[in-house]
Amino acid sequence: MAIRDILKMGDPRLLRVAQPVQRFDTDEIHLLVADMFDTMRAVNGAGLAAPQIGEDLQLVIFGTDAPNPRYPDAPVVPRTVLLNPVITPVGDEEEEGWEGCLSVPGLRGVVPRWKTIRYTGVNPFGDPIDRTVDGFHARVVQHECDHLIGKLYPMRVRDFTKFGFTEVLFPEIDAAEDD
């Protein structure tokens, strides 16, 4: 397994629409997933999308089964590997919340997201996943899946008075935890 380089905002590969995964339960998929978890763990991420490490595939991981130092007040999200995801809003209610991104280090912004979503897709073995979630879990899934359509969270910020450097906005968060 390996810790991979995370692409930063400005890299055109982050703006591509990712390709669906066609083959499941392959050595390549399992190695990619292991690399993604190693990479995410090394930087205390809440999630990671394959395009963030230069892989043009509809594959996201999220969750840690433990509190996340980057989001210390957020509830724990179960560790999940999701391929070829589809997100469907449940209702019309949106919720604003602070977000950061491993591809946009050192910055945070308030982003509106659907409060409750249903997400479907498959795991690395091709088995179906179908969950309805809300709150932080829904936010993380929407954030990671945005990477699959070439969107970074600053593209969703509506009020730029609520966007800035983490060290200014949240001085209690160790700057090393946000890069």
Protein Blocks (a to p, Z undefined) as FASTA:
>chain_A
ZZdddddehiaklmpccdddfbghifklmmmmmmmmmmmmmnopabdcfklnopacdddd
edjhiacfklmmbccddddddehiacddedjbdcddddddfklghiacdddddfbdcddd
ddfkopacddddehjllmmmmmmmmmmnopafklmpmblklgccfklmmmmbcfklmZZ
